[in-house]
Amino acid sequence: MIRRLVATFSFGFVLTGCQLMPQAPVIDCGTVPPAQCQETVESLMRQAREEYPDKRVARIQLSTPTGGYDVEFTDGTGFAEVGH
């Protein structure tokens, strides 16, 4: 009984904690391979934090492996680069 109560409490705490965390951006890798996508997304997130520290990224969409992306903030603004 005690073990079940602890497990229920722990699971409930995890669910509550997730609700307090900011929502992660939607990522669309397009035709970009997974490893390259992850690297590009991390780079774009760093750029967004440095250049727009008061904004939160809502969506990142990559175009092709040779370039091109669209970064959108929660307020509807963003920055982009056209693919080659």
C-alpha positions in Angstrom: 0.0 0.0 0.0 2.8 2.5 0.9 4.7 1.6 -2.2 1.7 2.3 -4.4 1.0 5.6 -2.6 4.6 6.7 -3.2 4.4 5.8 -6.9 1.1 7.6 -7.3 2.5 10.7 -5.5 5.7 10.6 -7.6 3.8 10.3 -10.9 1.4 13.1 -9.9 4.4 15.3 -9.0 5.9 14.7 -12.5 2.7 15.6 -14.2 2.4 18.8 -12.2 6.0 19.7 -12.9 5.5 19.3 -16.6 2.7 21.8 -16.6 4.9 24.4 -15.0 7.6 24.0 -17.7 7.5 26.3 -20.7 6.1 24.7 -23.9 8.8 23.4 -26.2 8.9 24.8 -29.8 7.4 22.8 -32.7 10.2 21.5 -34.8 9.8 20.5 -38.5 13.0 19.0 -40.0 11.6 18.8 -43.5 14.1 16.7 -45.5 17.0 17.5 -43.2 18.6 14.3 -41.7 18.0 14.0 -37.9 21.6 14.7 -36.7 21.9 17.8 -38.9 18.4 18.9 -37.9 19.3 18.7 -34.2 22.5 20.6 -34.7 20.8 23.3 -36.8 17.9 23.7 -34.3 20.4 24.0 -31.4 22.2 26.7 -33.3 19.0 28.6 -34.1 17.9 28.4 -30.5 21.2 29.9 -29.4 20.9 32.6 -32.0 17.3 33.4 -30.9 18.3 33.6 -27.2 21.2 35.9 -28.0 19.5 38.2 -30.4 16.0 38.2 -29.0 16.4 37.4 -25.2 12.8 38.6 -24.4 11.1 36.3 -26.9 10.2 32.6 -26.8 10.5 30.4 -29.9 7.2 28.8 -30.9 8.3 27.0 -34.1 11.4 26.2 -36.2 10.9 24.9 -39.7 13.9 23.7 -41.8 13.7 23.6 -45.6 16.4 21.4 -47.0 19.8 20.0 -46.0 21.5 22.7 -48.0 19.9 25.5 -46.0 16.8 27.5 -45.4 14.8 27.9 -42.1 12.0 29.8 -40.5 12.0 30.7 -36.8 8.7 32.0 -35.4 8.3 33.4 -31.9 5.2 33.1 -29.7 4.3 36.8 -30.5 4.1 36.0 -34.3 7.4 37.7 -35.2 10.5 35.8 -36.3 13.5 35.5 -38.6 14.2 33.3 -41.7 16.7 32.4 -44.4 15.8 31.2 -47.8 17.3 27.9 -48.8 19.9 27.6 -51.6 
